[in-house]
Amino acid sequence: MRIATPSGVPTLVVLIFASLGGRGTAQEVTLAEPFKPGHTTKVEIQVKLTGKLALPSTEKGKPGQLVTVTGTSKLAYVERVLQPEDAALLKTVRAYRDVEFERTVGEMKQDAIIRPSVRRMVIIKSGSRKAPFSPDGPMTWGELDVVRTDVFNPALIPGLLPPTPVKPGQSWKASAASVAELTDMEKVEEGAIAVEFVGVAKVGGKQLARLKISGTVRGVNEDGPNRQKLDGTAYFDPESGILTYLSVKGTKELLDGKGQTVGVIEGQFAMTRATVAKMPPDLSDAALGDLDLKPGAENTLLLYDNSDLGVRFLYPRGWRVGAVQGKQVTLDHARGGGILVTVEAPEKVPTVDDYLKETLAFLEKQKATVTDTDKPTRVRAEPVQLDRFALGATIGSDKVRLEYAVLRQTDGGVTIAATLPAGDTDLCPEVARIVRSLSVTKKIEEKK
């Protein structure tokens, strides 16, 4: 099941549901929640997980080290359905109110937050792809990951509910979209999740429909091959027309290439939802009217801000930040591009002319052929200097485009070295965008 995201349902309410859930009438009911533009709900989610998994082995033929995994997460947000630009899309805007995320793998602890400046987000889903962005500013990869791994109710809930009116005892299969939201599986190879209308319970003066969710599926997600067993309960309020509660206990078996279990993780997911009587100011028509709610090159940029390294920049989502070693950080692109960012103390920052000479000498040593040169150009002047140059080269049998830049500030500087496929003209503007956003965020000291 998904391991991502707050507050639990009051214990008394859960006990009432448990005691009354089996009582009901034989009356046929319609259970449907239309996610039309303007539909707004308050959502609270809590997830807890524990288990063990095997890390990849460093020695061929030997099993990987078994490590303990634990984690908790809590999210609370208000979500409003938006009109998508394409009928095939699902689109909402969220305002996050509470975010907590903690996970420990072996001895390594991980946590995540969502900064107040980007707690309003637009989420667009097309098929299996989900793309969050904030119209208020660039998000970090950690913030993107918190939202990316959360369930998306416009895709989850319709497929849990029956396509036609049902009576107690009737069951149906959850849709592929719902299964994907519950399990985060990119591909389901076998199995199914069934939903049963158990009955109607009167709680707090309301008639709530109780649903039972169960099944086992096997497939592949970002954890690799795995098998998941799910058992859960949901409650639907016909009066308000929404699914108000969903609790799922899941067991995930991580599988190796032979289908053998190499790790087991157990998780508990609980979600409560309620209708919103009055639209929150930050999600109102007036608040959203001046915002760009369509994804574009600028509002989908990600923020890299490493306070330890002392560097900050923006980068397009096609790039992935890789290893951070010493004073260097790398970025890689799926189409073959790579960037090396090096942070330097003020006295170690080269001039752009020296950097060009150093680069030409290195290429000559590598027996590379330089085919063309973009001479050094000043991109930004005082008080922050930014210069760039570029080379076309053939290295072995590969034709490449080499982009370089030097940033100089009072507290330090940065050099950029990018290697791009010669024929990929789309990556050059993206590197230029990264270069323009560079800044040194602390005094860089030269290590003795």
C-alpha positions in Angstrom: 0.0 0.0 0.0 1.0 3.6 -0.2 3.4 4.8 2.5 3.0 8.5 2.5 0.7 10.7 4.6 -3.3 13.3 9.4 -5.2 13.1 12.2 -6.9 9.8 12.9 -10.6 9.3 13.4 -11.9 9.7 16.9 -11.8 6.3 18.7 -15.5 6.6 19.8 -16.6 7.0 16.2 -14.6 4.0 15.0 -16.2 1.9 17.7 -19.7 3.0 16.8 -19.0 2.2 13.2 -17.6 -1.2 14.1 -20.7 -2.1 16.2 -23.3 -0.8 13.8 -21.7 -1.7 10.5 -23.4 -5.1 10.2 -26.9 -3.7 10.7 -28.7 -2.3 7.7 -31.6 -2.5 5.5 -32.1 -4.3 2.2 -32.9 -1.0 0.5 -31.0 -0.3 -2.7 -28.8 2.8 -2.5 -26.8 5.0 -4.9 -23.2 5.6 -3.8 -21.6 8.2 -6.1 -19.4 11.2 -5.5 -19.2 13.5 -8.5 -15.9 15.4 -8.6 -17.2 18.4 -10.6 -15.4 21.7 -10.7 -15.9 23.6 -7.4 -16.3 20.3 -5.3 -14.4 21.1 -2.2 -13.4 18.8 0.8 -11.3 18.9 3.9 -9.0 15.9 4.0 -6.9 14.5 6.8 -4.6 11.5 6.3 -2.4 9.4 8.6 -0.1 6.6 7.7 2.0 4.3 9.8 4.4 1.7 8.6 6.9 -0.9 9.9 8.8 -3.7 8.4 12.1 -5.1 7.0 13.7 -5.0 3.6 16.9 -6.3 2.0 19.3 -3.7 0.7 20.9 -4.4 -2.7 23.9 -6.8 -2.2 27.4 -5.5 -2.9 28.7 -9.1 -3.5 27.4 -11.3 -6.3 25.5 -14.3 -5.1 25.0 -13.0 -1.6 21.8 -11.7 -0.1 21.6 -8.0 0.8 21.6 -6.7 4.3 18.2 -6.9 6.0 17.3 -3.5 7.6 14.3 -2.2 9.6 11.9 0.3 8.1 9.6 2.5 10.2 7.7 5.6 9.4 4.8 7.9 10.1 3.2 10.7 8.1 0.3 13.1 8.6 -1.2 15.5 6.1 -4.2 17.9 6.3 -5.4 20.0 3.4 -8.4 21.5 1.7 -8.9 20.4 -1.9 -11.0 22.1 -4.6 -11.7 20.4 -8.0 -10.7 22.6 -10.9 -11.9 22.6 -14.5 -9.1 20.8 -16.5 -7.9 22.1 -19.9 -8.4 18.6 -21.3 -11.3 16.2 -20.6 -8.8 13.4 -20.1 -7.2 15.2 -17.2 -8.1 15.4 -13.5 -7.2 18.7 -11.8 -7.4 20.1 -8.3 -5.9 22.8 -6.1 -4.9 22.1 -2.5 -4.1 24.3 0.5 -2.0 22.3 3.0 -2.7 23.0 6.7 -0.5 20.4 8.3 2.5 18.3 7.1 4.5 15.7 9.0 6.7 13.0 7.4 9.3 10.8 9.1 10.9 7.6 7.9 13.8 5.5 9.2 15.6 3.0 7.0 18.2 1.1 9.1 20.2 3.9 10.8 19.2 6.5 8.2 16.5 9.0 9.2 14.5 10.9 6.6 12.0 13.7 7.1 10.2 16.1 4.9 8.2 19.3 5.1 6.3 21.6 2.8 7.4 25.2 3.2 4.6 27.7 4.0 5.4 29.6 0.8 4.3 26.7 -1.5 1.5 25.0 0.6 -1.0 25.9 -2.1 -0.5 23.5 -5.0 -2.2 22.5 -8.2 -2.3 18.7 -8.9 -2.9 17.4 -12.4 -3.3 13.7 -13.2 -3.3 12.1 -16.6 -3.5 8.3 -16.6 -0.8 7.1 -14.2 1.1 10.3 -14.2 0.6 12.9 -11.5 2.2 16.4 -11.6 2.0 18.7 -8.6 3.3 22.3 -8.8 2.8 25.5 -6.8 1.6 28.6 -8.5 3.3 30.6 -5.7 6.9 29.4 -6.2 9.3 26.6 -7.0 9.0 23.4 -5.0 11.9 21.2 -3.8 12.2 17.5 -4.8 11.3 16.5 -1.2 8.1 18.6 -1.3 7.2 17.1 -4.7 7.8 13.6 -3.4 5.5 14.1 -0.4 2.6 15.1 -2.7 3.5 12.6 -5.4 3.2 9.6 -3.1 -0.1 10.8 -1.5 -3.5 9.5 -2.8 -5.4 11.6 -5.3 -9.1 11.3 -4.4 -10.6 12.2 -7.8 -8.8 9.1 -9.1 -9.2 6.9 -6.1 -12.8 7.3 -4.9 -14.9 7.0 -8.0 -13.4 3.6 -8.7 -14.1 2.4 -5.2 -17.8 3.2 -5.5 -20.2 1.0 -7.4 -21.2 2.0 -11.0 -24.9 1.3 -10.3 -27.2 1.3 -7.2 -26.5 -1.6 -4.8 -28.0 -3.5 -1.9 -26.2 -4.9 1.2 -24.2 -8.0 0.3 -23.4 -6.9 -3.3 -19.8 -6.5 -4.3 -17.8 -5.2 -7.3 -14.1 -4.8 -8.4 -12.3 -1.6 -7.7 -11.2 0.1 -10.9 -7.6 0.0 -12.2 -7.2 3.7 -11.3 -8.3 3.0 -7.7 -6.0 0.0 -7.3 -3.1 2.2 -8.6 -3.8 4.9 -6.1 -4.0 2.4 -3.2 -0.9 0.4 -4.1 1.2 2.9 -6.2 1.7 0.1 -8.7 2.7 1.1 -12.2 1.6 -2.2 -13.5 -0.7 -4.9 -11.9 0.2 -8.4 -13.2 -2.3 -10.4 -11.3 -5.0 -10.2 -8.6 -7.8 -7.7 -7.9 -9.3 -5.6 -5.1 -13.0 -6.2 -4.3 -15.4 -3.8 -2.6 -18.6 -5.0 -0.8 -21.6 -2.9 0.4 -21.9 -4.4 3.9 -24.9 -2.4 5.1 -26.2 0.9 6.5 -25.4 2.3 9.9 -27.1 5.2 11.7 -24.4 7.4 13.2 -25.0 10.9 14.6 -28.4 11.0 13.0 -27.0 10.1 9.6 -27.3 7.0 7.5 -23.8 5.9 6.4 -23.1 3.2 4.0 -20.3 0.8 5.1 -18.0 -0.7 2.5 -15.5 -3.5 2.9 -12.3 -3.5 0.8 -10.1 -6.6 0.4 -7.9 -8.4 -2.1 -4.3 -9.2 -3.1 -2.5 -7.8 -6.2 1.0 -8.4 -7.6 2.8 -6.0 -9.7 5.6 -3.4 -10.0 6.1 0.0 -8.5 9.2 2.2 -7.6 10.1 -0.5 -5.0 10.3 -3.1 -7.7 8.3 -6.3 -7.9 5.9 -6.7 -4.9 2.8 -8.3 -3.8 0.2 -6.4 -1.6 -2.6 -7.7 0.5 -5.2 -5.0 1.5 -8.0 -5.1 4.0 -10.1 -2.0 4.7 -13.3 -0.2 5.6 -14.9 2.8 4.1 -18.0 4.9 5.0 -20.0 6.9 2.5 -22.5 9.6 3.5 -25.4 9.7 0.9 -26.7 13.0 2.4 -23.5 15.0 1.7 -22.6 12.7 -1.3 -19.0 12.0 -0.2 -16.8 9.2 1.0 -16.2 10.4 4.6 -13.8 7.7 5.9 -11.3 5.2 4.5 -9.1 2.9 6.5 -6.8 0.3 4.9 -4.3 -2.1 6.4 -1.8 -3.3 3.9 1.0 -5.9 3.8 3.6 -5.4 1.1 6.0 -8.3 0.2 9.0 -7.1 -1.7 10.0 -9.7 -4.3 13.3 -10.6 -6.0 13.7 -11.6 -9.6 12.6 -15.1 -8.8 9.5 -14.0 -7.0 11.0 -14.8 -3.5 10.1 -12.5 -0.6 13.1 -10.3 0.4 11.3 -7.9 2.7 7.9 -7.2 4.3 6.4 -3.9 5.2 3.1 -3.4 7.0 1.2 -0.2 6.9 -2.0 1.4 8.2 -3.7 4.2 6.2 -6.6 6.3 7.6 -8.3 9.2 5.9 -11.3 11.3 6.9 -13.0 13.8 4.6 -15.7 16.4 5.1 -17.5 18.9 2.9 -16.5 22.5 3.2 -19.4 24.9 4.0 -17.5 28.1 3.1 -14.7 28.3 0.6 -11.3 29.1 2.3 -9.9 32.5 1.2 -6.8 31.0 -0.3 -8.9 28.8 -2.6 -11.5 31.3 -3.5 -12.2 32.5 -7.1 -10.6 35.9 -6.1 -7.5 34.3 -4.7 -7.0 32.0 -7.7 -8.0 34.5 -10.3 -4.5 36.2 -10.6 -2.6 32.9 -10.5 -1.3 30.8 -13.4 -2.9 27.4 -12.8 -1.6 25.9 -16.0 1.8 24.1 -15.8 4.5 25.9 -17.7 8.3 26.0 -18.0 8.6 28.5 -15.1 6.0 27.5 -12.5 7.1 23.8 -12.7 10.8 24.5 -11.9 12.3 22.7 -8.9 14.4 24.4 -6.2 17.7 23.0 -5.0 18.9 24.7 -1.9 21.8 23.0 -0.1 22.6 25.1 3.1 25.6 22.8 3.9 27.1 23.2 0.4 26.1 26.9 0.2 24.5 26.8 -3.3 21.0 27.4 -4.6 19.6 27.0 -8.1 16.4 26.2 -10.0 16.2 23.3 -12.5 13.6 21.8 -14.9 11.9 18.6 -13.9 13.6 16.6 -16.6 16.8 16.9 -14.6 17.6 14.9 -11.5 20.0 15.9 -8.8 22.5 13.1 -8.3 25.5 12.6 -6.0 26.8 15.3 -3.7 30.5 14.8 -3.0 32.6 17.3 -1.2 32.0 20.7 -2.8 30.4 19.2 -6.0 26.8 18.2 -7.0 25.8 16.6 -10.2 22.6 16.7 -12.3 21.6 14.2 -14.9 19.0 14.1 -17.7 17.4 11.0 -19.1 18.4 12.0 -22.6 22.0 11.9 -21.8 22.9 15.3 -20.5 25.0 15.9 -17.4 26.0 18.9 -15.3 28.7 19.3 -12.7 28.3 22.2 -10.2 31.4 23.0 -8.1 31.3 25.5 -5.2 34.5 27.5 -4.6 36.0 29.8 -2.0 36.3 33.4 -3.3 40.1 33.1 -3.9 39.7 29.8 -5.8 37.1 31.0 -8.3 38.8 31.1 -11.8 38.3 33.9 -14.3 36.2 32.9 -17.3 39.3 33.2 -19.5 41.3 30.9 -17.2 38.5 28.5 -17.1 38.4 28.4 -20.9 42.1 27.7 -21.1 41.9 25.0 -18.5 39.0 23.4 -20.4 40.8 23.5 -23.7 43.9 21.9 -22.2 41.9 19.1 -20.7 40.1 18.4 -24.0 43.5 18.3 -25.8 44.8 15.8 -23.2 41.7 13.7 -23.8 42.4 13.8 -27.6 39.1 15.5 -28.2 38.5 17.7 -31.3 37.0 21.1 -30.7 34.8 22.0 -33.7 33.4 25.4 -32.7 33.6 27.9 -29.8 31.2 30.4 -28.3 33.6 32.9 -26.7 33.2 34.1 -23.1 30.2 36.4 -22.6 29.2 38.4 -19.6 25.6 37.3 -18.6 25.4 39.3 -15.4 27.5 42.2 -14.1 28.3 43.7 -10.7 27.8 43.0 -7.8 27.4 39.4 -8.9 29.4 38.4 -12.0 28.2 35.6 -14.2 30.1 34.6 -17.4 29.6 31.7 -19.8 31.2 30.1 -22.9 30.5 27.0 -24.9 32.3 24.5 -27.1 31.3 22.0 -29.8 33.5 18.9 -29.6 34.0 15.3 -30.8 35.1 13.0 -28.0 35.9 9.6 -29.4 32.9 8.9 -31.6 30.6 11.2 -29.7 29.6 14.7 -30.8 28.8 16.8 -27.8 27.9 20.4 -26.8 29.9 21.6 -23.8 28.4 24.5 -21.8 30.4 26.3 -19.1 29.8 29.1 -16.6 31.5 31.0 -13.8 29.6 32.7 -11.0 31.5 35.1 -8.7 30.1 36.6 -5.5 31.7 38.2 -2.5 31.2 35.1 -0.4 32.3 32.6 -3.0 31.6 31.3 -6.5 30.4 28.4 -8.7 31.7 26.8 -11.8 29.4 24.9 -14.1 30.4 22.2 -16.6 27.7 20.6 -18.7 28.0 17.9 -21.3 25.0 17.6 -23.7 24.3 15.5 -26.8 25.1 17.7 -29.8 21.8 17.2 -31.6 19.6 17.9 -28.5 18.8 21.6 -28.9 16.2 21.6 -26.1 18.7 21.0 -23.3 20.9 24.1 -24.0 18.1 26.6 -22.9 17.5 24.5 -19.8 21.2 24.6 -18.8 21.1 28.4 -19.4 18.1 28.6 -17.1 19.9 26.7 -14.4 23.0 29.0 -14.8 20.9 32.2 -14.5 19.4 31.0 -11.2 22.7 30.2 -9.5 23.6 31.8 -6.2 26.0 31.3 -3.3 24.1 31.3 0.0 26.9 31.4 2.6 30.6 32.3 3.0 32.6 29.6 1.4 35.8 28.8 3.3 38.8 27.1 1.6 39.6 23.9 3.6 43.1 23.8 4.8 
